[in-house]
Amino acid sequence: MKFIFIINKFVIIFFLFIANIHAKGCDDIWLIENLEIREINNDPSLAKKNAEKKVSKIAFEKLIKKIVLNSSINTSEILNKISSEEINSMIDFKIIKFEKILSNRYIGNFDFCFRKDKITNFFQENSFAWSELFSSEIIVLPVWKNEFGLRLWKDPNPIKNILEEKIKSHDGLTNLIFPKKRVGVLRSIDANLAYKGDQKSISRAIERSGASRALNIIFELKKIKDIENENYKNWVKVNNQLNNPHIISVTAFVHNKNGKKLNSFFERNSYIDIENLRKQISLLLDEIIFHLEENWKRANIFMGNDTDDIQIFISVSKIKNWVKALNKLNSLPGIKNISTQKLTDEGAFVKVTVEGGLNRFISIVFENKLPFSGPKEKLILNSDKL
């Protein structure tokens, strides 16, 4: 009788909570935050109206750049065609975090939450390729080499501060981390080992940082001693003569959690004036992050209406953990539906309809570091570890 009572209680509370699974704000993937807008107009109400139109369009543009594969879309063309009304129809809600209305201007700061259904329908209608999957943490190793030697964590390394700024402002799908004050991480690998791509050391740095991968960026700076070099002379014909010419070579690799080098996705050789070193490093880092984002999106492209059903057992010891498990599953990209199939004294079997198939779902689970166990065909989610 006690067992029946527990199951009945479980079922009652399950139905009370299931309707409110999506009621907790906005998923990060559809969230665009901290957009500041300023609009000048002698009519304050018109200034506010115009500002809200402009900032909605800016938010929509930022969402596109965040999740859409760049090669699948002409952003400027889309933004020129789409109306404010269309954009507003795809906004779930917006929050005015701050506003100031003066006699001839409006200043405001906004957050936007977009509607997944409306956005994805729009993407499908326009044949865009996109991804809804954030990566787990990727530790970045900034290796600097010049005539004085190699640098990683120690100064002088001109990459470090610029990289830190880039990571702080980065709002893409790849989750980059820079372990500035993580002593254990800093001691796990030095410049020479990072430059060589030492598998054991990189794996140790990944583990100690709590990341799942490493992005190893190697910058090499060399002074051009022979300005009569044919390659340099040809470059000067198209560009301009440099006062203090150097060549900067950059290679970026991704390593998996075992430290194994997966691929070299970025290589570039550029002629620069040493006086413009900071600017050149900044531009190259922008390119690297852009290519990393594109590779990530391409590897995790959303498959639209191609769905599969997966059976998962959710182990439960407390009702609140059941609700937490459902909320977590529903927050994952590509989840179309969750239905309960069978209740037991240890939890419940659920059928999850996912877009993109089982392997894609496994990839999503891995990136979100969810407490799953068992083979693919008999997945178990431990709700108590969420």
N, C-alpha and C positions, 0 to 999 in steps of 0.2 A: 504493500500500500504506500509505503514511504517513497518507493521508486516512482510509482505512478503519479504521486503528488508533485515530486520534483520535476518530472517530465511535463506535467500540465502547467505548472508554474512557469517552466521554461518557455512553453508554447505561447502562453498568454503574454508574457513580457516581450517575446520575440515579435508578436504582431503589434504590440504597442509602439515598439521602437522602429520597426522596419520602414514605416512611412516617413520617419524623420532622418533617414540616413543621409540625405543630400541637403539638410537644412543648415549645415555649419559653414557658412561663408563660401569662399571661392577657392577652387583648386588652383595651385600655383601656376599650372600650365596656361590657364586662361586669365591670369592676373597681370595687369600692367600698372605699376605703382609710381608715385611721386613725379607726376608730370606737372611742371609749372608753366603757366601761360600768362602772358601780359597782352592786353589789348587796349589801344587808345581810341577813344571816341568821345565827342562832346555829350553824347547821350549815354549815361551810365548803364541803362538797361540794355541798349543796343551793344555796348561794349561787352557786357556779360554774355549776351546771346552769341555774338560773333566768336568770343573766346571759347565758349563751350563747343561750338561747331568745330573750331580748329583743333582743340585738344582731343576731341573724339577721333578725328582723322589721324592725329599723331599717334594716339593709342592703338588704333587699328593697324597703322603702318609698323609700329614696334612689334605688335603681335605677329604680323606676317614675317618680319625679319627674324623673329625669335624661333618660329617653328616650321616655316615653309622652306623646302629645299630651293636654294637660290636659283639653280639652273632651270627650275620648272616654272618660273614666273617672271614677268616683266612688271616689277613693282610700280614704277612710274605710270605705266599705262593703266594699271588697275586703279591706282589712286586718282587718276584723272577722270576715269569713267564712273566710279562709284559715287553715289550721292550721300549727303549727310543723313537722309532718312533711312537709306539702306544700312549704313553703319549703325545708327541708333537702334535699328531692329535686331541687331546682333549683340547688343549690350544687355547683359543681365541687370547689372546695377552699376552706379558710379557713386563714389564718395568724395565730397568736397572736403578735403582735410584742412584747407585754409582758404579764405577769400578776403579780399579788401576792395571795396568799391569806393572810388574817389570821384570827384566831379567830372573828370575827363578820361578816366582809365579804370581798368579792372585787372586785378592780380589774383590768381587762384592756383591751388595745388590739388591735383585730382588722382584718385585711384579708379581703375576700371576693371570690372569683371565681365568677360564675354561669355555668351551662351555657346556651349560646346556644340549642341545640335545645329544651331544656325550657322556657326562658323564652318563646321565640317561639311554641311550641305553646300555652302558657298564654295568651298575648296573643291569638292567633288564636281560641282557643276562647271567649274572653270579648269578642271583637270590639273590641279596643283598636287604636288607630292609634299607631304609634311610628316612630322614626327611629333608624338605627344610624350615621349619618354625622356626624362632627365637621367643623365648618367650618375652613377655613384661617384665618390670623390676621386679626383685625379691629381696626384701630387706633381708639381712642376719643378724640374731640376734645371736651373739656369746656368749653364757652363760658359765661362768666358775665357778665351785664350788669345793672348797677344805675345809680343816679343819678350815680355817679362815673366811669362809663365801661365799657369792655369788657376782659375778662381771658380768657386762654387758659392759657398756660404760666406767666405771671408771677403773683405774689401781689399783693394778696389775692384769691384765688379759692377760696371755701369748698368747691367741688366736688372739687378735686383729691385731697386726702387721703382723703376718704370713698370716692371712686371707686377709688383704688388699693387700699383695703381690700376693697372689693367684688370686684375682679378677682382678688385673691389668694385669696379664699375661694370663688370661683365654680367650680362643678364640673359645668357643663352641657355642651351640645354646641357652643356657640359659643365660639370661642377668642379672647378679648378681650385686647388688649395696651395698655399705657399707657407711652409712651416717656419716662419720667421723666428719664433721663440721656443720651438719645440726641441729642446736640447737632445733628447733621445734620438730624434729623427736626424738632426744635424750631425750627430756623431756616427750615425750608421753608414754614411757614405761621404767620401771626399771628392774633390774636383777630378783627380786623376782617375778614380774608379768610375765616376759618372761619364767622363770623356771616353773611356774604353768601353762603356756599356756593360760593366761587370754585373752579371746576372744576379749573383748572390747578394751583393751590396744593394742593388736596386730593389730586389725583393724585400730585403730587410727594411729599407726606407719606406716602402709601400706599407708593409705590415705595421711599423711603428707609427705611421701617420694616420692609420685607419682608412687608407685609401684602397682602391681596387686595381689601380693602374698608375703608371708614371708617364709623364710627358717629359722627355729628355731633349732639351733645346741646347744646341751647341753653336755658339758664335765664335768665329775666328777672324781676327783683324790683322792684316798685313799691310805694311807700307809698300807702295809701288816704287821700286828703286829704278826701274827702267821705263821712263815715260815714253820711250820709243817702241815699247811693246805693241805689236800689231793690234791685239785685241783692244788695248786701251786707246790707241789712236783712232780706231774705228768708232769706239764709243764717244770720243770727243767730237767727232764729225757730226754726230747726231745731237749730242748734248753740248756741254761747254767744258772748257779746260778747267781743271780743279787746281786750287792753290796748293793744297797739301793732300795729294791723292793717296787714298788707301783702298784696298779691296776688303769687303766684309763678306764672309761666307757663312751661311746659316743652314743647319740641318736639324730637323725635328723628327724624333722617333716616339712611338708609343710602345711601352713595355707592359706585359700582363702582370698579374700578382706574383707570379713566379720569377719575374725579372726578365723573362724572355722577350727579345725584341720582336715586335709584331710586324712593323713596317716603317719605312721612311716615307712620310706623307708630304714632306715639305723640304725643298732644297732651293737655295737662292744664292747667287753671287752678285754683289752690287759694288759699283765704284762710288766712293763718297769722299767728301772733304771732311777731314777729321774734326773740323769745327762744327759740323752738323751731325756729330755722332749720336747724340741723344735723340734727335728727331728721326734719324734713320733707324735706330733700334726700336723706337716707338712704332714706326710704320711697319717694320718687319714683324713685330709681335702682333700687330693687328692682323696681318696676313696669316700668320700661323694660327691664331685663334679662329679666324674666319674659316680656314681650311679644315681645322679640327671639327668645327661645328658642322660644316658641310658633310664631312666624312661620317660623323655621328648620325646625322639625319638620314643620309643615304643608306646606312646600315640598319636603320630602324624606321624605315618608311612605313607609314600607315597604309594598311591594305583596304581601307574602306569597308565594304559590305561583305567581304569574305570572312565568314564566321565559323567557329567550331565550338562544340560543347565539351567541357572538361569536368570530370567529377573530382571534387576535393573533399577530404574529411577535415572538419574543423574541430580540433580537440578543445573542450571547454570545461573549466572547473567553476567559473563564476559568470553569471549572466552579463555583467558589464563587459567582460572580455569577449563575449559573443557579439555584442553590439560593436565593440571596437574592431573585431575581425571583419564584420560586414562593412563597416565604414571604410576600413583600409582597402578591402577588395574593390569596393565601388569607386574608390578614388584613383585606382590604377587606370592607365590609358587602355582603351580598347575593350573595356568591360561593358557588354551590352545588357546583360541580365544575370541575376542570381536567384535561384529558386531552391528551396529546401526539399530534399527528397526523403530523408529518413532521420529520425531522432534516435539517439542511443543514450545510455547513462553516462557516456564519456564525451558526448558532443553531437555533431550532426554531419550528415553527408549533404553536400550542396552541388547543384549543377551550375556551372559558370559558363555563360556564352561569351566567347572572346573573339575579337577580330584579329586575324593574322595567324591563327593556329597555335598549337601547343608549344612549339619551340620558341615562338615569339613571346608567349606568356612566361615561359621559363626565363627568358632574357629579362623581362620586366621585373620578375620576382627577384632575380639576382641583383639588378641595379638598385632595387629598393631595399635590399638586405632584409628580406622578410624571413621569419623563422619557419621555412618549409623543410620537410624531410621526405624520405621515401623515393621510390623510382617515379619516373614521369607518369606512368599509368596509375599510380596509387599515391598521389600527392597528399601530404598531411600538413595542415597549418596549425601550429601551436599558438593558440590565441593568448595563452598566459605569458608568452614571451614578447608580445607586441609592446 
